[in-house]
Amino acid sequence: MTARRDNPSVVIIGAGMTGILMAIRMKQAGISNVTVLEKKESAGGTWRENTYPGVACDVPSHAYTYSFEPNPNWSSHFPAGREIHQYFKDVVSKYGVDSQIHFNEPATSCIYNDATQTWTVTTALGQYEADLLISATGILHHPNIPAFRGMESFAGACFHTARWDHSVELTGKRIGVIGTGSTAAQVIPELVNTAGTEVSVFQRTPQWTVSMEDHQFSDEEKQRFARSPWRMGLIRKMSAFVYSRGTAALTGDSWFDRLTHKIMAWNGRKTIENAVADPELRARLTPDYEFGCKRVVITSKFYDAIQQPNAHLVTDGIDCVEPEGIRTTDGKLHKLDIIVMATGFDPTAFMRPMEFLGSQGLSIEQAWEKKITAYRSMFLPHFPNFVLMLGPNSPIGNQSVIEISEIQANYLMQLVDDWRDGRLEAIEASEEATQRWAQLIKDKMKHTVWTSGCDSWYLDAEGDALTWPFTWNRWVKSMQSPDLQDFVRASPINATET
Ligand code: NAP
């Protein structure tokens, strides 16, 4: 083992859930030369950014937890964002990685130097040399803000859900919410329940939903979790099983998968039928695309909220924004004091915008010119010793994203071992393996529900989904151990067969 590889320098971009995880995994591997560059003032990523009323996790808390740091004190199955943010901050302190995090220091460029085989990472405050560069910037952090005509003329307050303006008083206001996705389903009930508000919901496409009731854990239950951690493990396993069955139903080819999909679709229709009394409103809230085509919205509150007298579902398209409100295509002006954009995110930006140049000056834009892809979602040819966590075709969906990051981290740490021990010259997927990987995904993608006719944030410019088109179990199996032959400059003697 060379001295450099014994304790390589590692730069991690982002101190969200994945960045924290990677800092801990590096520490556990005895790698101490780690710098985490965080663009904002605290760790926690999405849970720091999203502070809109009603923000919560729709994955059960005991599943949305690092496997190595169970938390018996979760207040409920679906705790508020604030509590989840605190969990991540506590983990940072407990595992002693806080000193490695450079807050308020966004990376502005990452450039690979072929001569030194290192990355130069530049921020407004300095430069860092890294043997290994890890992007842990998450998937949904660039707000999608549609450019409605006349937007700038609006006289009231207007903000995206991920940029909530807490200085704006909501009480007694006329609020327009654009969008009906997972975020909107959480924020709308809160706004409707705010005293004196009138809430107009601008729905372009209705959503399929699944109702999951929350449950507040009593002190006794929390004590039981602390005494018998297997109880938390059980919830985690049950949750993983349910979500993996759900994914199989959306991607699988067996009769059982198809039957499960039919049952889920039936349940989606029944949920609306049971929850929405007025047939006309029900019809407007019922999707005409396949169940699961868009990410299913988990909510037990949305239908109740939209039927309140102060809630108004608007299904005519948005024509333009005027100083007084939103004018829809039927010519009606919806007078508003506040516009809330629950309009989602750009999931294809990943670590951008920043200058990002791999070997021989290849830019990420050039590498992704034809298609945004990465070998096993994580590795790009010509970007040696660069790892993109939660990259394209990670099995995002309703599954716990922590589980996904942990599996990718395990896979990566095996490669790091191979690299440190000299079995790999660099952690860099070969062109051939990456193309093979992309083709495997593309061929299967056209048979999944995500490409069955709806529009969603899963879809790329070519209409392929950015998610994993096979079952969850197949993904877990495929991520057990790396095949070194798929990486360039692997020593054939040490290449493993998987
Ligand atoms: P989203 O699912 O992408 O929904 C965006 C909404 O805005 C959709 O209803 C969309 O309509 C609408 N919209 C976008 N552009 C529009 C335009 N120009 N005109 C009119 N409507 C427009 O975004 P999101 O609700 O923020 O959720 C994104 C993802 O974040 C989720 O799928 C989930 O993965 C994650 N999330 C998770 C949780 C959790 O608890 N774990 C909570 C919130 C979000 P169309 O459907 O017609 O495009």
Residues whose N, C-alpha, C, O or C-beta is under 5 A from the ligand:
A	BS01	NAP	A56 C57 D58 V59 L140 P146 I178 G179 T180 G181 S182 T183 A184 F202 R204 T205 R295 A342 T343 G344 F345 G397 D455 W457
